[in-house]
Amino acid sequence: MEKQLRRYLLPNILAMIGTSCYILADTFFISLSQGPNGITALNLVLPLYGLIFALGSMIGIGSATRYALGKGSNAPDYHLYFSNSIAWTLLVGAVFVALGVAVPDGVLRLMGADDTISRVGHNYIRIVLCFAPLFMLNFTCTAFVRNDGAPRIAMAATLLSGLFNILFDYLLMFPLGLGMTGAALATGFSPVVSMSICLLHYLSPRNTIRLIPTLPSLRRLLSACQLGVVAFVGEMSSGVTTMVFNFILLHLAGNAAVAAYGIVANIALVGVALFNGISQGLQPLASACHGSGDTQGQSRIYRHSMFIGLCVSAVVVAVVVTFAGTLVAVFNSQHSAQLADYAIPGLRLYFLGFLFAGANIVKSGFYSATGRGRESSILALCRGVVAIVAFAFLLSHLFGITGVWLAFPAAELFTLLLGLVLGRPQGLGAPDPRPA
């Protein structure tokens, strides 16, 4: 079981790291091409990316989890979750397309853009909105491939689409001189690369997924979303947290502190990606064991995944605390002493939260994989939104900027204690994996 689990974990961890790295590369190229206005436009669109990705992951990953649970228990309708996920993804994506065609400037202004930023970001946000169905559909394709016993193909799809994005960012923005339009096109077409690679599995003899023509089912959608809420919160929480932290830091110390948080948040993306990779990697096996009633298998998966998560936590914290100055210097090209004074201690304090974050993300993912959507949702909402926002306001009031950096560790510790109250996942009983 441990060998099989590692076969799923490693590809997912690498895929998530790849995703976090190409986000950093995207930002880097836009900063070189468009300067501060381009970065401002991108930052205003990022919460919109978060919403599109959150909805896509909730529907896609939730449906794939229901598929795996139903397959393990031989539920009669588990094949329908694939078709239902595609149908609802296209329907929800059509709403974003309509906004992109009709009112792209209105959406950009709603995000806070002025006239200058609206001119810079007009084509970018229009293209992003029009490509929303592909972004969302990609979550369904990769999640189902992963749950159909092909985690390496799902990993290859994610990594190669990220590589495509980085390469075509450069080609379209610099040699072809398309600027923000080029960046949006490179990002928009990257899911096409991912889904094309996933198609290799869907056309292979190993494929057991069936595309069955059927009308969209609201009941199946809600059932899938119940188990996909962890993925939804994971995508949305970073946007919410960023807005709250920026507001507090701007009030406390101005732009330099906000820039310092930008460095901390970008490095933290990679740390979170490691644990999300573990969480998503355990899901297919845990769901299959739960669906077939294999409680011993569930227990072994949980213990082994938690052990890996705790080891990764220790390594991440040790590396960041030791090399905080070096990491900050990579992003501090102007050698600002004020920026370094904020970012170096901020990085060390903030990353203490990763001592607890690994256990929280793994446990929340395991709850979701074994059909316990309520407990999974509680932990995800607590660590991703409720606790961190509450601690950010409370601790910043008590300790100033130091309190802001401590909000993440405090929220993760609080969530860890809440998880202990909820109990060990495999000891809570086994709910029926089939939706009511």
C-alpha positions in Angstrom: 0.0 0.0 0.0 2.8 2.4 0.9 4.5 1.8 -2.5 1.2 2.4 -4.3 0.6 5.6 -2.3 4.0 7.0 -3.2 3.2 6.2 -6.8 0.3 8.7 -6.5 1.9 11.2 -4.2 5.0 12.0 -6.1 3.4 12.9 -9.4 0.8 15.1 -7.7 3.5 16.9 -5.6 5.6 17.6 -8.7 2.5 18.8 -10.6 1.5 21.2 -7.9 5.0 22.6 -7.6 5.1 23.1 -11.3 1.8 25.0 -11.2 3.1 27.3 -8.5 6.3 28.0 -10.4 4.7 28.9 -13.6 2.5 31.4 -11.8 5.7 33.0 -10.6 7.1 33.0 -14.1 3.9 34.5 -15.5 4.2 37.4 -13.1 7.9 37.8 -13.9 7.4 38.2 -17.6 4.5 40.6 -17.2 6.6 42.8 -14.9 9.4 42.9 -17.6 7.0 43.6 -20.4 4.5 46.0 -18.9 6.1 47.3 -15.7 4.0 48.4 -12.6 0.8 48.9 -14.6 0.9 45.4 -16.0 1.5 43.9 -12.5 -1.4 46.0 -11.1 -3.7 44.8 -13.9 -2.6 41.2 -13.2 -3.1 41.5 -9.5 -6.6 42.9 -10.0 -7.5 39.9 -12.2 -6.0 37.3 -9.8 -9.1 37.0 -7.6 -11.1 36.3 -10.8 -8.6 33.5 -11.6 -9.2 32.3 -8.1 -13.0 32.2 -8.6 -12.7 30.4 -12.0 -10.2 27.8 -10.6 -12.2 27.4 -7.4 -15.4 26.6 -9.2 -13.6 24.3 -11.7 -11.8 22.4 -9.0 -14.9 22.1 -6.8 -16.9 20.6 -9.6 -14.1 18.5 -11.2 -12.3 17.2 -8.1 -15.6 16.7 -6.2 -17.1 14.7 -9.1 -14.0 12.6 -9.5 -14.1 11.8 -5.8 -17.7 10.7 -6.1 -16.8 8.7 -9.1 -14.0 6.9 -7.2 -16.2 6.3 -4.1 -19.0 4.9 -6.3 -16.7 2.7 -8.3 -15.3 1.2 -5.1 -18.8 0.4 -3.9 -20.2 -0.6 -7.3 -22.8 2.2 -7.1 -25.1 2.0 -10.2 -24.7 5.6 -11.4 -21.0 6.4 -10.7 -20.2 6.7 -14.4 -22.6 9.6 -14.7 -20.5 11.9 -12.6 -18.0 12.4 -15.5 -20.7 13.5 -18.0 -22.4 15.6 -15.3 -19.1 17.4 -14.4 -18.5 18.3 -18.0 -22.0 19.6 -18.5 -22.0 21.8 -15.4 -18.5 23.1 -16.1 -19.5 24.3 -19.5 -22.7 25.9 -18.2 -20.9 27.8 -15.4 -18.1 28.7 -17.8 -20.6 30.2 -20.2 -21.4 32.8 -17.6 -17.8 34.0 -17.6 -17.7 34.0 -21.4 -20.8 36.2 -21.5 -19.1 38.7 -19.1 -16.0 38.7 -21.2 -17.9 39.4 -24.4 -20.3 41.9 -23.0 -18.7 43.8 -20.1 -14.9 43.1 -19.7 -14.2 46.7 -18.7 -17.0 46.7 -16.2 -15.6 43.6 -14.5 -12.1 45.1 -14.4 -13.5 48.3 -12.9 -15.4 46.3 -10.3 -12.1 44.8 -9.3 -10.8 48.3 -8.7 -9.1 49.4 -12.0 -8.9 53.1 -13.0 -8.8 54.4 -16.6 -5.1 53.7 -17.0 -5.2 50.1 -15.7 -8.4 49.4 -17.6 -6.6 50.2 -20.9 -3.7 48.0 -20.0 -5.9 45.1 -18.8 -8.8 45.2 -21.2 -7.6 42.5 -23.6 -6.2 40.4 -20.8 -9.4 40.1 -18.8 -11.5 39.6 -21.9 -9.4 36.7 -23.0 -9.2 35.2 -19.5 -13.0 35.3 -19.2 -13.6 33.8 -22.6 -11.2 30.9 -21.8 -12.8 30.2 -18.5 -14.6 27.0 -19.7 -11.3 25.5 -20.7 -9.7 26.4 -17.3 -12.6 24.7 -15.5 -12.8 21.7 -17.8 -9.2 21.0 -17.3 -9.8 20.3 -13.6 -12.4 17.6 -14.6 -10.0 16.0 -17.1 -7.0 15.7 -14.8 -9.0 14.7 -11.7 -10.7 11.8 -13.5 -7.5 10.6 -15.1 -5.8 10.6 -11.7 -8.8 8.6 -10.2 -8.7 6.2 -13.1 -5.2 4.9 -12.1 -3.1 7.2 -14.3 -1.5 9.8 -11.9 1.6 10.1 -14.0 -0.4 11.2 -17.1 -2.2 13.8 -14.9 1.2 15.0 -13.6 2.6 15.2 -17.2 -0.4 17.1 -18.3 -0.1 19.7 -15.6 3.7 20.1 -15.9 3.7 20.3 -19.7 0.9 22.8 -19.8 2.8 24.9 -17.3 6.0 24.7 -19.5 3.9 25.7 -22.5 2.6 28.7 -20.6 6.1 29.9 -19.6 7.5 29.4 -23.2 4.7 31.1 -25.0 4.6 33.9 -22.4 8.0 34.8 -23.6 7.4 34.2 -27.3 4.1 36.1 -27.5 5.1 39.0 -25.2 8.7 39.7 -26.5 9.5 38.5 -30.0 5.9 39.0 -31.2 5.3 42.1 -29.0 1.8 41.2 -28.0 2.2 42.4 -24.4 -0.7 41.6 -22.0 -2.7 40.0 -24.9 0.1 37.6 -25.4 0.3 36.7 -21.7 -3.5 36.0 -21.7 -3.3 33.9 -24.8 -0.4 31.8 -23.5 -2.3 31.2 -20.2 -5.6 30.6 -22.0 -4.3 27.9 -24.3 -2.3 26.0 -21.7 -5.3 23.9 -20.6 -5.6 22.8 -24.2 -2.2 21.2 -23.9 -3.1 19.6 -20.6 -6.4 18.1 -21.9 -4.7 16.9 -25.1 -2.3 14.9 -22.9 -5.2 13.5 -20.8 -6.8 12.4 -24.0 -4.0 9.8 -24.3 -5.5 8.1 -21.3 -9.1 8.4 -22.4 -8.2 6.8 -25.7 -6.2 4.0 -24.2 -7.4 0.4 -23.3 -6.8 1.2 -19.6 -9.5 3.8 -19.6 -12.6 2.9 -17.6 -14.2 6.3 -17.7 -17.4 6.6 -19.8 -18.8 9.7 -21.4 -22.6 9.0 -21.2 -24.9 11.6 -22.8 -27.2 12.8 -20.0 -29.0 16.0 -18.9 -27.2 18.0 -16.1 -28.2 16.7 -12.7 -28.4 19.3 -9.9 -28.5 16.5 -7.3 -25.2 15.0 -8.5 -23.7 18.5 -8.8 -24.5 19.3 -5.2 -23.3 15.9 -4.1 -20.0 16.4 -5.9 -19.5 20.0 -4.6 -19.9 18.7 -1.0 -16.7 16.8 -1.5 -15.0 19.4 -3.6 -15.4 22.3 -1.1 -11.8 21.7 0.1 -10.5 22.4 -3.4 -12.8 25.4 -3.7 -11.6 26.9 -0.4 -8.0 26.2 -1.3 -8.3 28.2 -4.5 -10.3 31.0 -3.0 -8.7 31.4 0.3 -5.4 32.8 -1.0 -7.3 35.7 -2.7 -9.3 36.5 0.4 -6.2 36.3 2.6 -4.2 38.5 0.2 -6.8 41.2 0.2 -7.1 41.2 4.0 -3.3 41.2 4.6 -2.7 43.9 2.0 -5.3 46.1 3.7 -3.9 45.7 7.1 -0.2 46.1 6.1 -0.9 49.1 4.0 -2.6 50.7 7.0 0.2 49.7 9.4 3.4 50.3 7.4 2.7 51.3 3.8 3.8 50.0 0.4 7.1 48.4 1.6 5.3 46.1 4.0 2.8 45.1 1.3 5.8 44.3 -1.0 7.3 42.3 1.7 4.1 40.3 2.0 4.2 39.7 -1.7 7.6 38.0 -1.3 6.4 35.9 1.6 3.2 34.9 -0.2 5.0 33.9 -3.4 7.4 31.7 -1.5 4.5 30.3 0.5 2.8 29.2 -2.8 5.5 26.5 -3.2 5.0 25.3 0.4 1.3 25.0 0.1 1.7 23.3 -3.3 3.7 20.5 -1.6 0.9 19.7 0.9 -1.9 20.1 -1.7 0.0 17.5 -3.8 0.0 15.1 -0.9 -3.7 15.8 -0.3 -4.7 15.2 -3.9 -2.4 12.2 -4.2 -3.9 10.3 -1.4 -7.5 10.9 -2.6 -7.9 8.2 -5.3 -6.6 5.4 -3.1 -8.4 6.6 0.0 -11.7 6.9 -1.9 -11.3 3.4 -3.4 -10.6 1.9 0.0 -13.5 3.7 1.5 -15.9 2.7 -1.2 -14.9 -1.0 -0.9 -15.0 -0.9 2.9 -11.3 -1.5 3.4 -10.8 0.2 6.8 -7.3 -1.1 7.3 -6.3 0.3 3.9 -7.7 3.7 4.8 -5.8 3.6 8.1 -2.5 2.8 6.5 -3.0 5.5 3.8 -3.9 8.1 6.5 -0.9 7.3 8.7 1.6 7.2 5.9 0.3 10.4 4.3 0.4 12.2 7.6 3.9 11.0 8.3 5.1 12.3 4.9 3.2 15.6 5.5 4.9 16.1 8.9 8.4 15.3 7.5 7.9 17.8 4.6 6.7 20.4 7.1 9.9 20.1 9.2 12.1 20.3 6.1 10.2 23.3 4.7 10.4 25.3 7.9 14.0 24.4 8.5 15.0 25.5 5.0 13.1 28.8 5.0 14.2 29.8 8.6 17.8 29.1 7.7 17.9 30.7 4.3 15.3 33.5 4.7 17.8 36.2 3.8 18.9 34.5 0.6 15.3 33.9 -0.4 14.3 37.5 0.1 17.4 38.7 -1.8 16.2 36.8 -4.9 13.1 39.0 -5.0 14.8 42.2 -3.8 16.6 43.2 -6.9 16.8 46.9 -5.8 18.5 45.9 -2.5 16.0 47.8 -0.4 17.0 47.7 3.2 13.5 48.5 4.4 12.0 45.7 2.3 14.5 43.2 3.7 13.8 44.4 7.3 10.2 43.6 6.8 10.4 40.5 4.7 13.2 38.5 6.4 11.6 38.3 9.9 8.2 38.1 8.3 9.2 35.0 6.3 10.5 33.3 9.4 7.5 34.0 11.5 4.9 33.3 8.8 6.5 29.9 7.9 6.2 28.6 11.4 2.6 28.0 10.4 3.8 25.2 8.1 4.6 23.1 11.1 0.9 22.6 11.4 -0.4 23.3 7.9 0.8 19.9 6.5 -1.2 18.0 9.0 -4.3 20.2 8.5 -4.3 19.9 4.7 -3.7 16.2 4.7 -6.4 15.6 7.3 -8.9 17.8 5.4 -8.1 16.1 2.1 -8.6 12.7 3.8 -12.0 13.6 5.2 -13.0 14.7 1.7 -11.7 11.6 0.0 -13.6 9.3 2.4 -17.0 11.0 2.0 -16.9 13.2 5.1 -17.7 16.5 3.4 -18.9 18.3 6.5 -15.7 17.7 8.5 -13.6 18.5 5.5 -15.5 21.7 4.9 -15.1 22.8 8.5 -11.3 22.4 8.5 -10.9 24.0 5.1 -13.0 27.0 5.9 -11.4 27.4 9.3 -7.8 27.4 8.1 -8.4 29.1 4.7 -10.8 32.0 5.6 -12.3 32.2 9.1 -9.4 31.7 11.5 -6.7 33.5 9.4 -8.8 36.6 8.8 -9.8 36.7 12.5 -6.3 36.3 13.8 -4.9 38.8 11.2 -7.2 41.6 12.6 -6.7 40.5 16.3 -3.0 40.0 16.3 -2.2 43.1 14.2 -4.2 45.1 16.7 -2.1 43.7 19.6 1.4 43.4 18.0 1.4 45.5 14.9 3.1 44.1 11.8 4.5 41.2 13.8 1.0 40.1 14.6 0.2 40.0 10.8 3.0 37.5 10.3 1.9 35.5 13.3 -1.7 35.2 12.0 -0.9 32.3 9.7 0.8 30.2 12.4 -2.0 31.0 14.9 -4.7 30.0 12.4 -3.0 26.7 11.5 -2.5 25.9 15.2 -6.2 26.6 15.9 -7.2 24.5 13.0 -5.0 21.6 14.2 -6.7 21.7 17.6 -10.1 21.8 15.9 -9.0 18.7 13.9 -8.2 16.9 17.1 -11.7 17.6 18.4 -13.2 16.2 15.2 -11.1 13.1 15.6 -9.2 10.7 13.5 -10.9 10.3 10.1 -10.8 6.5 10.0 -12.3 6.2 13.5 -15.4 8.2 12.8 -17.4 5.5 11.0 -18.0 5.1 7.3 -20.9 7.1 5.7 -22.5 5.7 2.6 -20.4 6.9 -0.3 -23.5 7.2 -2.5 -25.3 10.5 -2.3 -28.7 10.5 -0.8 
